[in-house]
Amino acid sequence: MRVNRAGDFDYERAGGSYSRIRRGDPHIERMVHDALGDARTVINVGAGSGSYEPTDRIVVAVEPSASMRSQRPIDRVPAIDATAELLPFDDDAFEAAMATVTVHQWSDASAGLRELRRVTTGPIVILTFDGDALDRFWLADYAPELIAAERNRYQPLAWFGSQLGGITTITPVPIPIDCTDGFTEAFYARPERLLDDAVRRSQSAWGFVDAAVERRFVEQLSADLDDGTWHRRYGHLLDAPTFDGSLRLIVNGPSHDAT
């Protein structure tokens, strides 16, 4: 069997629309950048097309997918072809590290986190989703198979602190109604966007359910939007400026003996 070194999702085959749909949201970006503190050197692991990377610091980006590296905009540094599990850098090479919506895709997440801590002297900032909170989103009523598949992909939040040591904080991230990062919950008040095939192709979750599940979802949501069912059930979300979903910001500081 062919091993996909770029993670559990085949971005070479199905990641072509990421840079267009998955654009960093400024509200979320602000939280990520604040969490990096005053670090001047940052390593971004699983960097993808560059969302959430700061442009006012020295950044080294690591991304194993050729498709994702090719989608990086001109204002981002070229990404190094490497994996989280074997970072080609010396100990303590960076003042901070970031990994946004990527750890769940690593082939050996424990090894990847050990590498992040090895090369980083300061905070490690991780953006991820809480598998236990995924069913807060109305998508769970339309595609429970997708929610189940996603829950199996995400590590328990407490696991991060146990792997990294030091002090770990976990903060819920409110999702703005106009969120520009096109993950599923970003469209909590724009359900019609999830009928767009290009949008779903930029969400790796759909790669873990049968095509029949996706077809059923599209047919049912289309029907419910047409006859008003979705609006009767979830219309209150149309006036909600933010959604408290499953997005989480994890910040880990080194233990005192790691300095």
KAFEN-V784813 format. One record per backbone hydrogen bond with DSSP energy under -1.0 kcal/mol. NH is the residue of the N-H (numbers start at 0). CO is the residue of the C=O. E is the energy in kcal/mol with one decimal. If there is no record, write none. Layout:
nh=[NH,NH]
co=[CO,CO]
e=[E,E]
This chain:
nh=[6,10,13,14,17,20,21,22,22,28,29,30,31,32,33,34,35,36,38,41,42,43,44,45,46,49,52,57,59,61,62,68,69,71,75,79,81,85,88,91,92,93,95,96,97,98,100,104,105,111,112,113,114,115,116,117,118,120,123,124,125,126,127,129,132,135,136,139,140,142,146,147,148,149,150,151,152,153,158,159,161,162,163,164,166,168,170,172,174,176,178,181,182,185,186,187,192,193,194,195,199,200,202,205,206,207,213,214,215,216,217,218,219,220,221,222,223,224,225,226,229,231,232,233,234,236,237,238,239,242,244,247,248,249,250,251,252,257,258]
co=[3,8,9,10,14,16,17,20,179,24,25,26,27,28,29,30,31,33,35,57,95,59,97,61,61,46,49,39,41,43,79,64,65,68,72,60,79,82,86,117,89,118,40,122,42,124,126,101,102,107,108,109,110,111,112,113,114,93,251,96,249,98,247,245,129,132,133,136,137,138,142,143,144,145,146,147,149,149,155,156,157,158,159,160,252,250,248,246,242,240,175,20,180,182,183,184,189,190,191,192,195,196,199,202,203,204,209,210,211,212,213,214,215,216,217,218,219,220,221,222,223,227,228,229,230,233,234,235,236,174,242,127,170,125,168,123,166,254,255]
e=[-1.7,-1.5,-2.2,-1.6,-1.4,-2.2,-2.9,-1.2,-1.4,-3.1,-1.9,-1.2,-2.1,-2.9,-2.3,-1.8,-1.0,-1.5,-1.4,-2.9,-1.9,-2.8,-2.5,-1.5,-2.5,-2.1,-1.7,-2.7,-2.4,-3.0,-2.7,-2.3,-2.0,-1.2,-1.8,-3.2,-1.2,-1.1,-1.7,-2.6,-1.1,-2.6,-1.4,-2.3,-2.6,-2.2,-3.5,-2.3,-1.4,-2.2,-2.5,-2.1,-2.1,-2.2,-2.4,-2.2,-2.1,-2.7,-2.4,-2.9,-3.2,-1.9,-2.4,-2.6,-2.0,-1.8,-1.4,-2.1,-1.7,-3.0,-1.5,-2.3,-2.2,-2.7,-2.5,-1.4,-1.0,-1.5,-1.1,-1.1,-1.5,-1.8,-2.3,-2.4,-1.1,-2.6,-2.6,-2.4,-2.2,-2.2,-1.8,-1.6,-1.8,-1.3,-1.7,-1.6,-1.9,-1.3,-1.4,-1.5,-2.0,-2.3,-1.7,-1.6,-1.9,-1.9,-1.5,-2.5,-2.2,-2.2,-2.4,-2.4,-2.7,-2.9,-2.2,-2.0,-2.5,-2.4,-2.0,-2.3,-1.6,-2.2,-1.9,-3.2,-1.8,-2.2,-1.6,-1.1,-1.4,-1.9,-1.4,-3.1,-2.8,-3.4,-2.4,-2.5,-2.8,-2.1,-1.0]
